[in-house]
């Protein structure tokens, strides 16, 4: 059985489609017995869903650096 910390890590990886099949199975087994991790997993999925619906626009790394430089120049 995996620890709650490991379950949280796998849950986060699974959210971004980075978890392996064996990790997903371990997580599902852990969630069967741990109500805390079950709640965390459910809330994590809800949060991901909200972010997808929000259609947030993120600056590219180059745009972030450009903005930082402009702020430094103006201070």
Legacy VTK file of the C-alpha trace (Angstrom):
# vtk DataFile Version 3.0
C-alpha trace
ASCII
DATASET POLYDATA
POINTS 75 float
0.000 0.000 0.000
1.277 3.473 -0.841
1.422 6.399 1.588
-0.907 9.375 1.409
1.992 11.570 0.237
2.705 9.188 -2.620
-1.016 9.027 -3.447
-1.165 12.834 -3.675
1.859 12.859 -5.978
0.320 10.214 -8.252
-2.992 12.066 -8.204
-1.258 15.211 -9.441
0.678 13.278 -12.082
-2.518 11.599 -13.226
-4.195 14.976 -13.608
-1.552 15.925 -16.207
-1.567 12.471 -17.857
1.935 11.700 -16.554
1.106 8.731 -14.285
1.815 5.207 -15.418
-0.841 2.492 -15.446
0.661 0.838 -12.362
0.646 4.169 -10.497
-2.996 4.734 -11.394
-3.887 1.262 -10.092
-2.009 1.903 -6.842
-3.853 5.209 -6.470
-7.262 3.625 -7.059
-6.530 0.940 -4.450
-5.362 3.539 -1.953
-8.470 5.674 -2.541
-10.677 2.681 -1.771
-9.355 2.653 1.797
-8.451 6.306 2.461
-11.284 8.813 2.635
-8.869 11.748 2.941
-7.134 10.924 -0.331
-10.482 10.177 -1.962
-11.625 13.690 -1.058
-8.313 15.193 -2.248
-8.600 13.371 -5.570
-12.180 14.539 -6.091
-11.320 18.161 -5.267
-8.243 18.014 -7.497
-10.407 16.891 -10.439
-12.894 19.682 -9.742
-10.107 22.260 -9.664
-8.703 21.004 -12.969
-12.160 21.179 -14.496
-12.593 24.773 -13.347
-9.243 25.768 -14.846
-10.192 24.186 -18.170
-13.521 26.037 -18.205
-11.800 29.335 -17.375
-9.687 29.107 -20.560
-6.831 30.983 -18.925
-4.208 32.551 -21.157
-0.630 32.163 -19.958
2.314 34.284 -21.035
5.186 32.549 -22.784
8.572 32.450 -21.026
9.921 35.041 -23.472
6.993 37.384 -22.784
7.506 36.972 -19.024
11.192 37.854 -19.310
10.361 40.861 -21.490
7.832 42.076 -18.925
10.343 41.598 -16.081
12.943 43.591 -17.981
10.499 46.436 -18.654
9.596 46.529 -14.951
13.284 46.657 -13.959
13.920 49.442 -16.453
11.077 51.521 -15.032
12.061 51.135 -11.376
LINES 1 76
75 0 1 2 3 4 5 6 7 8 9 10 11 12 13 14 15 16 17 18 19 20 21 22 23 24 25 26 27 28 29 30 31 32 33 34 35 36 37 38 39 40 41 42 43 44 45 46 47 48 49 50 51 52 53 54 55 56 57 58 59 60 61 62 63 64 65 66 67 68 69 70 71 72 73 74
